[in-house]
Amino acid sequence: MEFLIGKLTNKFETARSDLYEYASDNSVTKFLTFSTYQSLQDAKERIAYLQQQYQEKSLVQDYCIEHKGLHKVIGAIGIPHYF
């Protein structure tokens, strides 16, 4: 399996639904720092927040993990940036 790391943005039409798919699963989010998503709106708001963080060059930025073969976002990782 191969994976890609990239910024999570709304330009990827499926990113919102992919994010919602894993972030709405209680068995996944019990290990994460955010609450389980209840709707696609939660994913849309998270992507908007991340876009703001990218623009502000925040200290830690989240990047998506995409399964290369499936072209599907399967997770995210926070990466510290030192400017």
N, C-alpha and C positions, 0 to 999 in steps of 0.2 A: 504494500500500500504506500502511496505517496501522498504527501500533504503540502498545502501551500499556506503561507501566513500572509495576511494582508489587512488593510484597513477595512472595517465593516461599514459600508455605506449603503444608502438606499438605491444607488445606481445599479446594484445587483438585484434584479427583480425578485429573485427567490430568497435573498438574504433575510428578509423580514420573516417569511414563513419558516425558513430553516432555523432561525434563532428562536422563534416561538416554539417550534417542535421540540427542541431539547430543553428550553427554559420553562416549559409548562409541565415538565415531568418532575413530580415531587422526589422521585428516587435520585434524580440528578441534582436538583437545586438544594437538597439537604447538605451538600458539600460546598455550596457556593455562598457568596456574600450578599446575594439579593433574593428577594421573595419569588416564589413560583409565579410565572406569568399567568394571568387569567384571560388575556385576549391578545389578538394581533396588535392592538393599540399599544400594549406594554412594550412589544418588540419595536414598534415604530418610534416610541418615545426614547427607548434605550439607544437606538441608532442615532437619533437627533442629538442626544446627550454626548455620544461618542464623537460625533462630528464637531461639536463645540469644543470638546477636549482636544481634538486634533488641531483645531484652529488656534486655541489658546496655548498650545504646546505644553500641556500639563505634564507634571513630573512622571506620572505613570499613565500610559495609554494602552487601551485594550485593542488587540488585533484578533481577527477571526482566524480560525483553523478550518481550512476547506479540504475536504477529501477530493483529491485531484481527479480520480476516476469518475466519481459521482457528481462532481461540480456542486457540492453541497456543503454548507457551513455546518460543522459538527461540534464546534466549541469556540472558546475564546481564551486568550491568555493576556495578562497584564504585563507589559514590558516597561521597566523604568528607563527614562531618558535623562541623560545628564547633559546639560547645555553649557 
